Amino acid sequence: MTLESDPFPPCYGNLETVFPLGPEGLRHSPGKCLACGHKTLCLKTAMEQKSGVVLHEEMVDRSYSAGMIGFFERWARKKTLASRKK
């Protein structure tokens, strides 16, 4: 049986299922997702949705808080991400 003929599981593309926030405040893929044959496409699909944009915003905010990017770069990235939400 190939992946193209396999039906997608109900959790397919759901960011909170395939890449949930862990207790330490970082996101990780659970073991059941790592064993799934759809894991790469599933995570890509989840990241392309509105919830994925929110995740990218979290990453920008963490980078700014850590001093890795400046105010203007943060502003530019957030503006780009806001346009992707629409």
N, CA, C and O atoms as CSV, one atom per row, in Angstrom:
chain,resi,resn,atom,element,x,y,z
A,1,MET,N,N,0.837,-1.178,0.000
A,1,MET,CA,C,0.000,0.000,0.000
A,1,MET,C,C,0.886,1.248,0.000
A,1,MET,O,O,1.800,1.343,0.819
A,2,THR,N,N,0.642,2.192,-0.887
A,2,THR,CA,C,1.439,3.411,-0.967
A,2,THR,C,C,0.800,4.524,-0.159
A,2,THR,O,O,-0.371,4.443,0.214
A,3,LEU,N,N,1.577,5.564,0.111
A,3,LEU,CA,C,1.046,6.693,0.876
A,3,LEU,C,C,-0.083,7.386,0.142
A,3,LEU,O,O,-1.011,7.886,0.778
A,4,GLU,N,N,-0.029,7.430,-1.192
A,4,GLU,CA,C,-1.073,8.111,-1.947
A,4,GLU,C,C,-2.438,7.434,-1.759
A,4,GLU,O,O,-3.471,8.102,-1.800
A,5,SER,N,N,-2.442,6.121,-1.554
A,5,SER,CA,C,-3.722,5.432,-1.402
A,5,SER,C,C,-4.166,5.351,0.058
A,5,SER,O,O,-5.320,5.018,0.331
A,6,ASP,N,N,-3.271,5.650,0.995
A,6,ASP,CA,C,-3.646,5.624,2.407
A,6,ASP,C,C,-4.517,6.828,2.736
A,6,ASP,O,O,-4.202,7.948,2.333
A,7,PRO,N,N,-5.604,6.610,3.461
A,7,PRO,CA,C,-6.403,7.761,3.895
A,7,PRO,C,C,-5.649,8.513,4.995
A,7,PRO,O,O,-4.928,7.913,5.792
A,8,PHE,N,N,-5.828,9.816,5.022
A,8,PHE,CA,C,-5.165,10.599,6.056
A,8,PHE,C,C,-5.864,10.365,7.390
A,8,PHE,O,O,-7.089,10.248,7.430
A,9,PRO,N,N,-5.106,10.296,8.480
A,9,PRO,CA,C,-5.729,10.143,9.805
A,9,PRO,C,C,-6.470,11.423,10.187
A,9,PRO,O,O,-6.209,12.476,9.605
A,10,PRO,N,N,-7.375,11.355,11.137
A,10,PRO,CA,C,-8.166,12.532,11.517
A,10,PRO,C,C,-7.316,13.682,12.073
A,10,PRO,O,O,-7.744,14.835,12.037
A,11,CYS,N,N,-6.136,13.383,12.579
A,11,CYS,CA,C,-5.278,14.428,13.147
A,11,CYS,C,C,-4.430,15.122,12.083
A,11,CYS,O,O,-3.673,16.033,12.415
A,12,TYR,N,N,-4.532,14.724,10.827
A,12,TYR,CA,C,-3.700,15.240,9.747
A,12,TYR,C,C,-3.791,16.759,9.636
A,12,TYR,O,O,-4.879,17.310,9.470
A,13,GLY,N,N,-2.649,17.430,9.727
A,13,GLY,CA,C,-2.593,18.875,9.544
A,13,GLY,C,C,-3.000,19.696,10.745
A,13,GLY,O,O,-3.057,20.922,10.651
A,14,ASN,N,N,-3.287,19.063,11.875
A,14,ASN,CA,C,-3.665,19.782,13.091
A,14,ASN,C,C,-2.396,20.074,13.886
A,14,ASN,O,O,-1.804,19.162,14.462
A,15,LEU,N,N,-1.980,21.323,13.922
A,15,LEU,CA,C,-0.707,21.698,14.529
A,15,LEU,C,C,-0.636,21.333,16.004
A,15,LEU,O,O,0.413,20.894,16.477
A,16,GLU,N,N,-1.715,21.503,16.732
A,16,GLU,CA,C,-1.696,21.200,18.165
A,16,GLU,C,C,-1.594,19.697,18.434
A,16,GLU,O,O,-1.249,19.293,19.544
A,17,THR,N,N,-1.884,18.879,17.446
A,17,THR,CA,C,-1.736,17.437,17.598
A,17,THR,C,C,-0.367,16.973,17.128
A,17,THR,O,O,0.280,16.168,17.798
A,18,VAL,N,N,0.078,17.473,15.983
A,18,VAL,CA,C,1.324,16.984,15.386
A,18,VAL,C,C,2.568,17.726,15.881
A,18,VAL,O,O,3.682,17.237,15.696
A,19,PHE,N,N,2.399,18.897,16.506
A,19,PHE,CA,C,3.539,19.664,16.995
A,19,PHE,C,C,3.106,20.465,18.226
A,19,PHE,O,O,3.153,21.695,18.216
A,20,PRO,N,N,2.677,19.753,19.302
A,20,PRO,CA,C,2.127,20.442,20.475
A,20,PRO,C,C,3.208,21.129,21.312
A,20,PRO,O,O,4.393,20.804,21.229
A,21,LEU,N,N,2.760,22.075,22.107
A,21,LEU,CA,C,3.627,22.778,23.030
A,21,LEU,C,C,3.877,21.871,24.230
A,21,LEU,O,O,2.931,21.403,24.863
A,22,GLY,N,N,5.134,21.625,24.540
A,22,GLY,CA,C,5.495,20.752,25.650
A,22,GLY,C,C,5.492,21.498,26.968
A,22,GLY,O,O,5.313,22.716,26.995
A,23,PRO,N,N,5.691,20.775,28.068
A,23,PRO,CA,C,5.668,21.399,29.394
A,23,PRO,C,C,6.796,22.413,29.603
A,23,PRO,O,O,6.659,23.324,30.419
A,24,GLU,N,N,7.894,22.267,28.884
A,24,GLU,CA,C,9.018,23.200,29.024
A,24,GLU,C,C,8.857,24.431,28.147
A,24,GLU,O,O,9.738,25.290,28.122
A,25,GLY,N,N,7.743,24.530,27.425
A,25,GLY,CA,C,7.468,25.691,26.592
A,25,GLY,C,C,7.977,25.573,25.172
A,25,GLY,O,O,7.905,26.538,24.411
A,26,LEU,N,N,8.493,24.411,24.796
A,26,LEU,CA,C,8.968,24.177,23.434
A,26,LEU,C,C,8.053,23.174,22.744
A,26,LEU,O,O,7.419,22.346,23.399
A,27,ARG,N,N,7.990,23.254,21.438
A,27,ARG,CA,C,7.148,22.339,20.666
A,27,ARG,C,C,7.950,21.109,20.262
A,27,ARG,O,O,9.161,21.182,20.050
A,28,HIS,N,N,7.257,19.983,20.159
A,28,HIS,CA,C,7.883,18.727,19.752
A,28,HIS,C,C,6.837,17.837,19.105
A,28,HIS,O,O,5.639,18.011,19.331
A,29,SER,N,N,7.288,16.886,18.303
A,29,SER,CA,C,6.377,15.928,17.689
A,29,SER,C,C,6.261,14.715,18.603
A,29,SER,O,O,7.279,14.177,19.040
A,30,PRO,N,N,5.048,14.278,18.898
A,30,PRO,CA,C,4.877,13.097,19.736
A,30,PRO,C,C,5.334,11.825,19.008
A,30,PRO,O,O,5.425,11.802,17.781
A,31,GLY,N,N,5.614,10.791,19.765
A,31,GLY,CA,C,6.096,9.528,19.213
A,31,GLY,C,C,5.162,8.917,18.184
A,31,GLY,O,O,5.619,8.358,17.186
A,32,LYS,N,N,3.841,9.020,18.418
A,32,LYS,CA,C,2.898,8.430,17.462
A,32,LYS,C,C,2.970,9.124,16.107
A,32,LYS,O,O,2.711,8.504,15.076
A,33,CYS,N,N,3.325,10.423,16.105
A,33,CYS,CA,C,3.461,11.143,14.837
A,33,CYS,C,C,4.758,10.766,14.124
A,33,CYS,O,O,4.799,10.701,12.896
A,34,LEU,N,N,5.797,10.524,14.885
A,34,LEU,CA,C,7.078,10.146,14.281
A,34,LEU,C,C,6.977,8.795,13.584
A,34,LEU,O,O,7.702,8.539,12.622
A,35,ALA,N,N,6.085,7.928,14.060
A,35,ALA,CA,C,5.910,6.608,13.459
A,35,ALA,C,C,4.955,6.626,12.258
A,35,ALA,O,O,4.836,5.629,11.546
A,36,CYS,N,N,4.284,7.748,12.037
A,36,CYS,CA,C,3.298,7.848,10.957
A,36,CYS,C,C,3.993,8.102,9.625
A,36,CYS,O,O,4.965,8.855,9.563
A,37,GLY,N,N,3.506,7.486,8.577
A,37,GLY,CA,C,4.054,7.661,7.245
A,37,GLY,C,C,3.732,9.005,6.617
A,37,GLY,O,O,4.340,9.380,5.614
A,38,HIS,N,N,2.791,9.733,7.190
A,38,HIS,CA,C,2.382,11.035,6.651
A,38,HIS,C,C,3.033,12.194,7.390
A,38,HIS,O,O,2.686,13.347,7.133
A,39,LYS,N,N,3.966,11.927,8.299
A,39,LYS,CA,C,4.456,12.958,9.224
A,39,LYS,C,C,5.003,14.204,8.536
A,39,LYS,O,O,4.707,15.314,8.978
A,40,THR,N,N,5.780,14.062,7.482
A,40,THR,CA,C,6.389,15.223,6.834
A,40,THR,C,C,5.339,16.084,6.147
A,40,THR,O,O,5.298,17.297,6.351
A,41,LEU,N,N,4.498,15.469,5.340
A,41,LEU,CA,C,3.436,16.222,4.661
A,41,LEU,C,C,2.438,16.801,5.655
A,41,LEU,O,O,1.922,17.901,5.456
A,42,CYS,N,N,2.173,16.065,6.714
A,42,CYS,CA,C,1.233,16.514,7.735
A,42,CYS,C,C,1.746,17.783,8.409
A,42,CYS,O,O,1.002,18.750,8.571
A,43,LEU,N,N,3.012,17.774,8.798
A,43,LEU,CA,C,3.580,18.939,9.462
A,43,LEU,C,C,3.669,20.122,8.506
A,43,LEU,O,O,3.422,21.257,8.913
A,44,LYS,N,N,4.014,19.884,7.253
A,44,LYS,CA,C,4.046,20.958,6.260
A,44,LYS,C,C,2.659,21.559,6.074
A,44,LYS,O,O,2.509,22.778,5.989
A,45,THR,N,N,1.650,20.700,6.013
A,45,THR,CA,C,0.266,21.174,5.872
A,45,THR,C,C,-0.132,22.012,7.077
A,45,THR,O,O,-0.753,23.064,6.923
A,46,ALA,N,N,0.218,21.560,8.266
A,46,ALA,CA,C,-0.124,22.288,9.486
A,46,ALA,C,C,0.570,23.648,9.525
A,46,ALA,O,O,-0.021,24.631,9.972
A,47,MET,N,N,1.806,23.709,9.065
A,47,MET,CA,C,2.558,24.956,9.099
A,47,MET,C,C,2.065,25.961,8.063
A,47,MET,O,O,2.302,27.159,8.219
A,48,GLU,N,N,1.393,25.510,7.019
A,48,GLU,CA,C,0.873,26.407,5.990
A,48,GLU,C,C,-0.474,27.012,6.374
A,48,GLU,O,O,-0.939,27.954,5.733
A,49,GLN,N,N,-1.092,26.479,7.406
A,49,GLN,CA,C,-2.383,26.989,7.841
A,49,GLN,C,C,-2.189,28.188,8.772
A,49,GLN,O,O,-1.060,28.560,9.094
A,50,LYS,N,N,-3.295,28.781,9.195
A,50,LYS,CA,C,-3.246,29.951,10.071
A,50,LYS,C,C,-2.519,29.649,11.381
A,50,LYS,O,O,-1.814,30.506,11.914
A,51,SER,N,N,-2.691,28.441,11.895
A,51,SER,CA,C,-2.016,28.073,13.145
A,51,SER,C,C,-0.503,28.028,12.962
A,51,SER,O,O,0.239,28.284,13.910
A,52,GLY,N,N,-0.042,27.711,11.776
A,52,GLY,CA,C,1.388,27.715,11.490
A,52,GLY,C,C,1.952,29.120,11.493
A,52,GLY,O,O,3.094,29.329,11.902
A,53,VAL,N,N,1.172,30.081,11.044
A,53,VAL,CA,C,1.604,31.474,11.059
A,53,VAL,C,C,1.756,31.933,12.511
A,53,VAL,O,O,2.685,32.669,12.842
A,54,VAL,N,N,0.847,31.497,13.364
A,54,VAL,CA,C,0.929,31.837,14.786
A,54,VAL,C,C,2.217,31.261,15.378
A,54,VAL,O,O,2.871,31.918,16.188
A,55,LEU,N,N,2.579,30.062,14.987
A,55,LEU,CA,C,3.815,29.446,15.446
A,55,LEU,C,C,5.027,30.268,14.996
A,55,LEU,O,O,5.954,30.483,15.777
A,56,HIS,N,N,5.023,30.722,13.756
A,56,HIS,CA,C,6.113,31.562,13.265
A,56,HIS,C,C,6.181,32.876,14.050
A,56,HIS,O,O,7.271,33.383,14.317
A,57,GLU,N,N,5.026,33.426,14.418
A,57,GLU,CA,C,5.015,34.643,15.236
A,57,GLU,C,C,5.643,34.382,16.601
A,57,GLU,O,O,6.383,35.221,17.115
A,58,GLU,N,N,5.350,33.218,17.190
A,58,GLU,CA,C,5.960,32.852,18.466
A,58,GLU,C,C,7.482,32.803,18.340
A,58,GLU,O,O,8.204,33.263,19.224
A,59,MET,N,N,7.954,32.241,17.235
A,59,MET,CA,C,9.394,32.128,17.016
A,59,MET,C,C,10.033,33.512,16.870
A,59,MET,O,O,11.126,33.747,17.385
A,60,VAL,N,N,9.363,34.419,16.179
A,60,VAL,CA,C,9.879,35.783,16.021
A,60,VAL,C,C,9.940,36.472,17.381
A,60,VAL,O,O,10.926,37.139,17.693
A,61,ASP,N,N,8.901,36.316,18.186
A,61,ASP,CA,C,8.883,36.940,19.505
A,61,ASP,C,C,9.983,36.389,20.410
A,61,ASP,O,O,10.610,37.139,21.158
A,62,ARG,N,N,10.217,35.077,20.342
A,62,ARG,CA,C,11.302,34.482,21.133
A,62,ARG,C,C,12.658,34.994,20.674
A,62,ARG,O,O,13.532,35.268,21.496
A,63,SER,N,N,12.836,35.124,19.363
A,63,SER,CA,C,14.106,35.639,18.831
A,63,SER,C,C,14.333,37.078,19.278
A,63,SER,O,O,15.456,37.456,19.610
A,64,TYR,N,N,13.285,37.872,19.289
A,64,TYR,CA,C,13.397,39.263,19.718
A,64,TYR,C,C,13.726,39.328,21.212
A,64,TYR,O,O,14.589,40.101,21.630
A,65,SER,N,N,13.039,38.518,22.006
A,65,SER,CA,C,13.284,38.499,23.453
A,65,SER,C,C,14.707,38.058,23.781
A,65,SER,O,O,15.302,38.529,24.750
A,66,ALA,N,N,15.244,37.155,22.971
A,66,ALA,CA,C,16.594,36.650,23.194
A,66,ALA,C,C,17.658,37.587,22.626
A,66,ALA,O,O,18.851,37.341,22.810
A,67,GLY,N,N,17.252,38.650,21.945
A,67,GLY,CA,C,18.195,39.597,21.381
A,67,GLY,C,C,18.814,39.151,20.069
A,67,GLY,O,O,19.825,39.705,19.638
A,68,MET,N,N,18.216,38.157,19.433
A,68,MET,CA,C,18.769,37.648,18.177
A,68,MET,C,C,18.369,38.507,16.980
A,68,MET,O,O,19.059,38.519,15.961
A,69,ILE,N,N,17.253,39.224,17.109
A,69,ILE,CA,C,16.822,40.143,16.054
A,69,ILE,C,C,16.458,41.468,16.708
A,69,ILE,O,O,16.123,41.516,17.892
A,70,GLY,N,N,16.524,42.524,15.940
A,70,GLY,CA,C,16.203,43.850,16.447
A,70,GLY,C,C,14.741,44.204,16.233
A,70,GLY,O,O,13.964,43.427,15.678
A,71,PHE,N,N,14.389,45.405,16.690
A,71,PHE,CA,C,13.013,45.867,16.617
A,71,PHE,C,C,12.482,45.914,15.186
A,71,PHE,O,O,11.381,45.436,14.911
A,72,PHE,N,N,13.267,46.493,14.278
A,72,PHE,CA,C,12.777,46.665,12.911
A,72,PHE,C,C,12.642,45.331,12.181
A,72,PHE,O,O,11.714,45.148,11.392
A,73,GLU,N,N,13.556,44.403,12.437
A,73,GLU,CA,C,13.431,43.084,11.809
A,73,GLU,C,C,12.206,42.354,12.354
A,73,GLU,O,O,11.482,41.698,11.605
A,74,ARG,N,N,11.979,42.472,13.666
A,74,ARG,CA,C,10.791,41.870,14.265
A,74,ARG,C,C,9.535,42.471,13.647
A,74,ARG,O,O,8.611,41.743,13.281
A,75,TRP,N,N,9.497,43.797,13.530
A,75,TRP,CA,C,8.345,44.473,12.950
A,75,TRP,C,C,8.102,44.005,11.522
A,75,TRP,O,O,6.960,43.726,11.156
A,76,ALA,N,N,9.154,43.913,10.705
A,76,ALA,CA,C,9.014,43.505,9.310
A,76,ALA,C,C,8.507,42.066,9.209
A,76,ALA,O,O,7.627,41.762,8.403
A,77,ARG,N,N,9.067,41.196,10.026
A,77,ARG,CA,C,8.621,39.792,9.992
A,77,ARG,C,C,7.172,39.652,10.442
A,77,ARG,O,O,6.398,38.906,9.842
A,78,LYS,N,N,6.808,40.380,11.512
A,78,LYS,CA,C,5.429,40.304,12.000
A,78,LYS,C,C,4.453,40.858,10.959
A,78,LYS,O,O,3.344,40.342,10.812
A,79,LYS,N,N,4.856,41.893,10.247
A,79,LYS,CA,C,3.999,42.468,9.206
A,79,LYS,C,C,3.793,41.456,8.075
A,79,LYS,O,O,2.681,41.293,7.573
A,80,THR,N,N,4.873,40.780,7.682
A,80,THR,CA,C,4.771,39.749,6.638
A,80,THR,C,C,3.872,38.608,7.088
A,80,THR,O,O,3.040,38.126,6.320
A,81,LEU,N,N,4.041,38.180,8.330
A,81,LEU,CA,C,3.218,37.087,8.849
A,81,LEU,C,C,1.746,37.505,8.965
A,81,LEU,O,O,0.854,36.693,8.723
A,82,ALA,N,N,1.494,38.740,9.326
A,82,ALA,CA,C,0.111,39.220,9.430
A,82,ALA,C,C,-0.575,39.185,8.069
A,82,ALA,O,O,-1.766,38.891,7.975
A,83,SER,N,N,0.181,39.485,7.015
A,83,SER,CA,C,-0.424,39.440,5.681
A,83,SER,C,C,-0.697,37.992,5.257
A,83,SER,O,O,-1.627,37.739,4.492
A,84,ARG,N,N,0.101,37.050,5.744
A,84,ARG,CA,C,-0.129,35.623,5.427
A,84,ARG,C,C,-1.356,35.078,6.146
A,84,ARG,O,O,-1.952,34.101,5.693
A,85,LYS,N,N,-1.741,35.692,7.254
A,85,LYS,CA,C,-2.912,35.228,8.019
A,85,LYS,C,C,-4.205,35.443,7.239
A,85,LYS,O,O,-5.159,34.679,7.384
A,86,LYS,N,N,-4.233,36.491,6.408
A,86,LYS,CA,C,-5.469,36.875,5.718
A,86,LYS,C,C,-5.788,35.968,4.577
A,86,LYS,O,O,-6.796,36.161,3.898
